[in-house]
Amino acid sequence: ELLTLANETYEKKNAWKKAAGQIISQKNLAKKIYSFKTPHGFIKKNFLQKAIEYYSELSGIPYEVG
């Protein structure tokens, strides 16, 4: 039940972003992602690029490089 609520909230958030014409920025996502320390060390740029492209496809929100 909690997972369903979390998924609905996530979908609504993305719908609001898309409706507002928000663009996923590689720079902003990079700041958030690079602030996490993983057990495997730092996240590589190639992985970050693929993650952004994947998220952009799933959410339907375009992204720009830069």
N, C-alpha and C positions, 0 to 999 in steps of 0.2 A: 504494500500500500504506500509506504514511504517512497519507494523507488518510482512508482507510478507518478506520484506528486512531483518528485524531482524532475522526471522526464517532461511532464507537462509544463513545469515552470521554465525549464531550459528551452523548450519549443516556443513558448510565448515570448521569451526574451529574444530569441533569434527572429521571430516574426516582427517584433517591434523594431529591431535593428534594420531588418530588410525594408520595412515600411518607411522608416526614416531615411532610407538611402545611405545608411552607414556602410563604409567600406572597411574590410578587414585590412589593417595595416601591418605589414611585416615588422616594422620597427616597434610598434606597441606590443605585439605578441612576443617578439624576441625579448623585450625587457621582462615580461612576466615569466617566460619560460627559462631564461637565463638566471632568474633569481632563485630557482629551485635547485637544490643540490641532490643529485641522484646517487644511488649506490654505485653507478657505473661511471661517475665523473660528469664532465660537462657535456652538454648536448652539442652535436656537430651541426654546422650550417646546412649541410645537405639534408639531414634529418628534419631540421626546422622547416626548410623549404617544402619538403614533401608533406609534413604535417599541416602546414598552412594551406597547401593546395587541396588536401583531403578535407579539411574543415570547411573550406570555401565551397567545395562541391556538395558536401552534406547539407550545409546550411542554406545554400543558394545565394550567398552573399559574395559579390565579387571581391577580389583582393588586388592590391597594387604592390608592386615591388618598389622598395625605396624608403 
